Amino acid sequence: GFAPFDTLSVFLRGLTGSLTDMIRVPDKLLAALDFLADREIAMLKAQAAMLDNPRVVVFAYRGVDHFMSAKQFETFYWPTLRRMLIELVDAGLTPLPYFEVDFTSRLPYLLDLPKGKIPIHFEKVDRVEARKIMGDHNSFWGDIPASLLTLGTQDEVKENVRELIDIFGDTNGLIIDGGVGIP
């Protein structure tokens, strides 16, 4: 699945249209995002039941600094994504949000999510800042760069993994993985 704003801005309105809607028709945009959140939740629940798998991946990437301000994030992005993730947990599912691009500035919002219920997968994030803000609220997942896994030496990869263990090893969860999977 996708964050509701991402669904709208990638598949329906385009980024320019969605960003313009924030200014010209914010109420209509918010209504559309609520509608899309309801549809996404229903779809993910149905897919999980069909596959008999309680884990559902939710991609989120347009909520970062590159695309919108913190105020826009708080108004147009986070409320429906947050609601979606919480409703999935309440339905007995484990949402696996995958935050693409650098999500460091949005880390404080993750504390709004249920503790211990949602492993947070990052493509890129300031690890020390993530540890400081997230603590052991939810598992940290990621963020070894694909470029390092592809072009780095074994020692460089080991050092990167050691850094993750040093930072997050005493928390409730650490999932070591590539930022965009394992190439």
Secondary structure as GFF3:
##gff-version 3
##sequence-region A 1 183
A	DSSP	alpha_helix	4	7	.	.	.	ID=ss1
A	DSSP	pi_helix	8	12	.	.	.	ID=ss2
A	DSSP	alpha_helix	14	24	.	.	.	ID=ss3
A	DSSP	alpha_helix	26	51	.	.	.	ID=ss4
A	DSSP	beta_strand	55	60	.	.	.	ID=ss5
A	DSSP	alpha_helix	70	72	.	.	.	ID=ss6
A	DSSP	pi_helix	73	77	.	.	.	ID=ss7
A	DSSP	alpha_helix	78	90	.	.	.	ID=ss8
A	DSSP	beta_strand	94	102	.	.	.	ID=ss9
A	DSSP	three_ten_helix	104	112	.	.	.	ID=ss10
A	DSSP	beta_strand	120	124	.	.	.	ID=ss11
A	DSSP	alpha_helix	127	134	.	.	.	ID=ss12
A	DSSP	beta_strand	140	144	.	.	.	ID=ss13
A	DSSP	alpha_helix	146	151	.	.	.	ID=ss14
A	DSSP	alpha_helix	154	168	.	.	.	ID=ss15
A	DSSP	beta_strand	174	178	.	.	.	ID=ss16
###
